Amino acid sequence: MKFLLVTPVRLLGDGLSACVRGRTNLELIAVVRDLAALREALLAGVPDLVLIDATQGVDALDVREIAMQWPDVPLVALGLLEQRQQVIRCGRAGFVGYVSRDAGADALCGALEDVVAGRLTCSAEISGGLLRALFQARRDAVPDAQDALTRREGEVLALIGRGMSNKEIARELVLSVATVKHHVHHVLDKLKFQRRAQAMRHVRDAPWLGGQSHNAPEPVRFSD
């Protein structure tokens, strides 16, 4: 498993590199200082996952944009305070896993393996909080804003949520770039967003809104 580490602390990078050096299943291929450097590294090649030092503070919107642009690269928060709200914010930013500040080397390696396997290990309190947060996000969705979007605006919103540029959306929907800009303007105005990144986050938090402006969300099935 090859992974990148994002941290401005050189000592942490050197220490983690030494920590995993003797483990045949893990390889730290690069340490970068910030999210801008991470983008450049991902353009050069895609690792199995990215470990981001959360102890120094990271911009949630920047993390989300990276998660949208490289959806197949799992992002893991390193050094997270294992508190319900912190984990929820972590998930909303685009992280798919975390390593708590109290974790040792074995726990770190286990957490990385879990993420690649699509698992999230957390306490019962944290898992309960995640379920409540999902319900809250659904309850807080604004019905009149959703209904205000036309079918085409809903399609544009869904593609914004996938991180597409106006040119890519135009190609996908067979429209002119000018028409797409018009739709994007109306989407942001109707949903009262100032930035495109807010629309991306909106779709990530409430995916039923993108492209389904005139349809109720599909019911959840718990059994066949």
N, C-alpha and C positions, 0 to 999 in steps of 0.2 A: 504494500500500500504506500503510494507516494503522496506526500502532502507538503503544502506550503505553510509557512508561519508568517503572520503579520504582527510585528511588534517593533516599537521604537527603542526597546531596551535590549542592547546588545548582549548583556549578561544572560538574559532569559533565552535568547536565541542560542547562545553557546551552550548553556546548560541543557536545554531541551535536545539539542543535537547530540550531546554526549550521552544523554539519557536513553535515546533510542538507537544509538549506534550499534549496540550489541544485539538488537532484536531483528531477526531475519524478516519479520512480517511488516516492518515499518521503515520508511526511508524519508528523512527530511531533506527535500531536494533544494529548498531555497528559503532564505529569511529576507523579507522585505519590510521597509520601515512604516509604510502607510498604505491606504486604500488606493491611492493614485498609482503607486508602484505595483500594487497587486493587479490592477487592470492591465498594466504593461506586461506583467509576468503571465497573465492568463491569455493574452493575445499571442504569446510565444508558444504556449503549450498548456494543456489542461491536466491538472493533477487529479488524484482520486478524491481529495478533499482539501479544504483550506481551514486552518486554525487561526483565529483572530483574537489577539490579546484584548480582552474587554476591560482590563483593569485600568487602562490609560484613557478610556473613553473613546467611543467611535460614533460617527454620525449615522443614525439609523436610516436616514433616507439614502445615504451613499451606499450603505450595506444592502439595502433593498434593491437599488438599481443594479448592483453587481449580481445579486441573486436572480433578478429578472433577466439580465443579459446572458448569464451562464447558469441556467436552471438545473443543469445536470451535475454541477459541482457543489457538493454539500458544504455549507459554511458552518463552522463550529465555534462557539464563543468560549474562550479560555479565561478562567479566573472569575467566573460569574458568581455573584452572591446568590446562593440557592434559596431565594425567596420567591413567593408566588408572582408578585408583580414584576420582578426582574426577569423571570423566565417567560412570562407572557410578553413583555416588551421585546425580549430576545426573539421569540417566535414571530412577532409582528414585523420585526426588522428584516426577516428572511433567514435567520439561523434555523437549522434543523436539529441542532444538538448543542450541548454545552458541557463544560468541565468545570466543576465547582472549585472555589478557591481552596477548599480543604482537601482536594483530591491529591493522591500520591501518584508516583510514576505508573504503577500497575493500573490504577483506576483511569488514568489518562489514556493509556494504550487500549484498555477495554472500552472506553467511551468512543474512541475513534473507530474501533472495529464495529461497535454497535451502529454507529452512524452510517458506515459504508453498507452494512447489512440492512439498513432501513429501520433500526430499532432506536427507541429512546428510553433510557433507564432513568427513572426519577421516583421520588417519594410519593406516597398516596396523597399527601396534601397538595403537592405540585400537580399531579395528574388530575385531581378534583378541580383545582383552580383553572387548569387548561380547559376542561369541559365547560365550566361556568363562563369562561371568557368567550368560548365559541358561541354559547347561547346569547351572551350579552351583545356580541357583534351582530348576530342575526336580529336581535330585538331592536338594536339601535339603528338599523338600516332605515333610511327615510323613504317611505312608500311613495310620497308625492314626487320626490326627486326622481325616483326610479321610473314612475309612470310618465314623467315629463319628457323622457328621452324618446325619440322616434326609433323605429327599428334600425335604421341606418346608423344613428348616433350610438345605439347600443352595441352594434357591431364594431364601430370605431373605438368605443370605450374598451371592449374586450381585447382589441389588438394593442391599444395603449398599455393595457395591463400586462401584455406579453412582452413589453419593452420595445415595440416596433416604432420606427421613425415615421414621419409623415410620408416620406417617399416609399417606404416598405408597405405602409397601409394602403397607399394609392395603388401599388402593384397588386396587393392581395385582393382588393375590392374592385379593381379595374376602374379607378376613378382618377381624375386629375389631382395633382398635388394641391392646387388651389382649392378644390372642392373639399379635400380632406382637411385642410387648414380651417375652412369654414365650419366643418362638423366638429373639429377639435375645440374651436372657440366656443361653440354652442354647448358642448358637453361640459367644459370647465365652468362656463357661466351658469348653466342649470344646476350643477352640483356644487356651485359656490366654491370652486377651487381656484387658487392663485397660480399654482404651479402644476406642470404635467406630472411631476413625481407624486403629487398628492393623488392624482387619478390612478396611477400605478398602484399605490398603497391601498387605495379604496377597493380596487378589484382583487388585490391579494387578500385583504381582510374579509371581503364579501364577494366571492367569485360569482355568486348567483346573479349579481347585478350586470356584469359584463355580457352583452349580447343577448340578454333575456329581459329586455325592458317591458315586454308585454306578456310575459309568461310567469306563472308562479314557479318557485323552485321545485325540482323533482323531490317527491317524498322520500325520506330515508327509510330503507328496508332493513329490519333487524333479523329477518329470517325469511326463508323461501316459502 
